[in-house]
C-alpha cells in the first residue's frame, strides 16, 4: 500500500492529550487496557465499569489545547485514508446526482465526548450519526496487531473505510430507517438488523478499496490483509476466542465468512448497488 504523498483530509480533529480529557483507569495499565478494549470489541458491550469510569477511580490528564496540525505519521496515514474516502464517495454520489457531505474524524486517547455520549477505547472505533463523526483511538490498531494478529497497513485502512461506510449509510438514510425498525422489534431481530448494517459497511469498504487500487497501488497482499482482518473480527471467531462458544442470536456484526464475503463483493464489483445486504437471502 503506497499511501504517502497524497492529499490529506482537513476534517481531522486530534484530541490526543488535549483538554478534551484523556482518561486513564487507575490501577489498569498498558496491557490491561488493551485486554479490556479487545473484550469490548468482541461483544459490543460497554465495559466502562472495568475501566473505572462511572464508579471506580479514574485519573484524568489534561493538556492545553491548541490548533490541530498533522504532526505524526499515524495521523498523516489516517488523514490520507480519510481524504481518499472523501474523493471516492464524493465522486460516486455525484454520479448518482447526490450530494456527499464529508464526515469528521476525531482521534482520541482513552476517552472523549461525542454527540452519541461518552466515547471510550473499550467501544472500539465507531461512527456517531448525531455529529457525523468517526471516533478512533489509535491504540485499537495496536490491539489489532498484538491481540488479533492482524497485519498490514491496509488492514488499518479497512477499519477506517468501514466506519466511513456507516457515514455513507447515514447520508443515504439507511441508518435512521434501520434504527427506527430496531426500536420496534425484539433483541434477536434487532441484532439481525445490526448484522446487515455492519455487512453493508464492509461492502462499502470494499467499494472504496476497488476505487482506490490505483491511488494506493494496492496489491493482492493488501486485499488479503483486509480479508484476513475481516475474518479475525467476525462474531463467531471473536466469541469462540473470548468465551469458547458461539451464540449466533447474539451476533451484531456477522460471521467471519460473511464479513469477508461482503467486503470482497464490494471490492470485486465496485458497484454500491451490489451492497444491499437487506435484500440478501442470508445476512
N, C-alpha and C positions, 0 to 999 in steps of 0.2 A: 504494500500500500504506500504509494508515493503522495504524501499529503502536503509537504512543506512548500511554502511559496505561493499558496493560493489565497484567495480573498478570505478575510476574517470577518465574521459577523460582528456587528456592533451591538447586538442585542444580548450581550452577556453582562451579568451583574455578579461581581466577585465579592462575596460576603465572608470569605475565609479570614478569620482573625479580626473582623471588623466589629463595630459596636452592636451589630445585629444579634450577637450572642453566640459565642462558641461555648457549648455546654459539655463539660466532661463529667461523667458519673464518678462520684467519689468512690474509691475502692475498686473500680473496674478499669484496668489499664489495657494498653495495646491489644494483646491477643484476645482478652476477654470481650472487648468491644466488638472485635471482628466476629467472634462467635455469635454474639447477640444479633449483630447485623445480619449474619447469614441465616440464623433461625427465623428472624423476621421476614426475610425474603422467602424462605421455604414456605411459610404458612400464611403469609399475608396478614399477620396479626400485629397489633400494637404492643410492642414489648417495652414500653416506657417504664413500667414498674421495675423491670430488671436493670434499667439504666439509671434508676434513682430519681426519675422525674415524676412529679406529682405525688410524692410521698416520702421517698428517700432523699438523702442529701445529694446535692449537686454542687459543682464548682463552676461558676460562670466566669469566663475570661472575656474581657473586652479590650478593644484597642481603638484608637482614634480612627474614624472612617474618613476616607478621602476619595478623590476621583478615581474611578475604575480605570485600570490600564492592564493590558495583556502583558504580564510581566514574567511568565514562566512557560516552559514548553508544554506542560499539561494543559494550561488554559488556552494556549495557542492551538493545540490539537482540537479541543472542544469547539473553539471559535471557528475553526476552518470547517470542521464537520457540520456544525450548525449552519454556517454560511452556504455550504453545498446543499443542505436540505432546503434552504430558502430559495436557492436558484432552481432546484428541481421542481419543488411543489409550486412555486410561483409560475413556472412555465406550464406545468400540467394543468393548473387551474385556469390559466389564460387560454389554453387550447380548448377548454370546456366553457369559455365565456363566464368564468367565475373569478372573483377577487380573493386572493390569498393574503391573509394578514399574518405576518411573521410572528412566531411566538418569542417569548423571552426565555432565557435560561439563567438560573441562579445557581452559582457554585457556593457551597457552604461546608462547614466542618462541624460535625456534632449535631447541631440543631439550629433551626431558624424559624421565622414566622412565614406563613403563607396565607393566601385568601381561602384556603381549604383547611386551615387550622395549623397547629404546631407541626413542623416538619422535622423529622429526626432520621439519623442514619439507619435506624432499625427498620425503617419503612422501605429502604432501597430507593432507587431513582423513581420519580413519579411525575405525572402531569396534573396540574391543577387547572380545570376549566374556568374557575371563577376569576382567575387573573391571567389565564392563557400563558402559563409559565411552567417550564420544566425545572424541577429541583433535583440537584445532583451533588451528593457528597462523593468526591472522587476517591475516597477510601474504598468505595464499592469496587473500583477497578482492581484494587489490591486483593479484595475478597475474591473476586473472580479468578485471579491468578493463583493465590495461595490456598484458598479453601476449595474452589471448584475445579482448579486445574485448567481454566480457560486461558488460552494463549493467543497472542497476536493483536496488533493494533486494530485490525478491522473488527475484532470481537467487541472492542470498546465502541467503535463507530456504530455497530449494530444496535447496541444498547441505546445510544443517543437517538438513532433513527427510529427505533421502536417507540420511544417516548414522543418524538415528533409525530409519529403515526397517530398517536392519540389526539394530538392537536389537529391533525387533518380530519379526524373523525368529528372533533368539536366544530371545526369550520363547516363541515357538511351537515351538521345537525344530528349526527348519529348518536353521540354521547347523551344528549338531552333526551332523545327518544328512548334509548335503552334504559337510562336511569329512571325515567318515568315508569317504564314497564317493570323494572326490577322492584319498584316500590309496591307493586300490586300482586306480586307472586311470593311463594314461599322460598325458603333458603335454597333448596335444591335447584329450583328453576332459576333463581337469581344467580346462583353460581354458574349454571349452564350459559346464561346470557353473558356473564363476565368472561367466560372462556371464549365465546365468539368475538367479543370486543378485543380481547388480547390477541387472538389469532389473526384478526384483521390488521391489527397494528404490526404484527410480524410480517404479514403480506405486504403492507405498505413499506416496511423497512426493506423488503426485497425489491419493491418497485424503485426505491431510491438507489439501492445498490446497482440495479440494472442501468439506471440513468447516469451513474457516477463511474462506470467502468473506465472510460477514457480519462476523465478528470483526475482520478486517483491511480490510474494504471493498475487496476485490480487484477490479481492473478487467481488461478484456481485455488491456490492455498489460502487466499484471503476469504473466498467464499466458503471453503471448508472450515475455516476458523469460525465464521458466523454460524454455520450449521452445527458445528461441534458445541458452540456455546448454547444454541437453541436446545440441543439435546440435554445439556447439563442442567438447564433451568426449567425443564419440563416438570409438571406437578408430580408425575409418577416417580421420576428419578429423585427429586428432592424429598418426597415423602419416604421413599424407600431408604434413602441415606439417613434421613433425620429420625424416623420412628420405626423403621424396619417393616413397614407395611404400607399398602397403598389403599386410599379411600376415595374412589372415583367421584362420589357425590360431593366431596369437598373441594374438587378441583376448581380453580379460578382462572388458570392461565392456559391449560391444555397440556396434553402429554408431550413427551419429547418428540415422538413421531409426528404429532400434529404440528408442533411449533416448527420443526424442520420442513414439513410438507408445505406449510403456508408461506414461510419465508421463501422457499425455493420456487413456489408457484409465482410469487410476485417477481422474483429475480428472473425467472425463465421467460415470463410473458411480457413484463414491462407495462402491463395494462391494468390500471386500477379497477377496471370492471371485473377482472378476474379475482378480486379480493372480497367478494360478497360471501362472507362466512355465514351470514344469517340465512341465506337461501340454500346453503350446502346441506346435503342429506345427513352428513355427520359433521360434528364440530371437532 
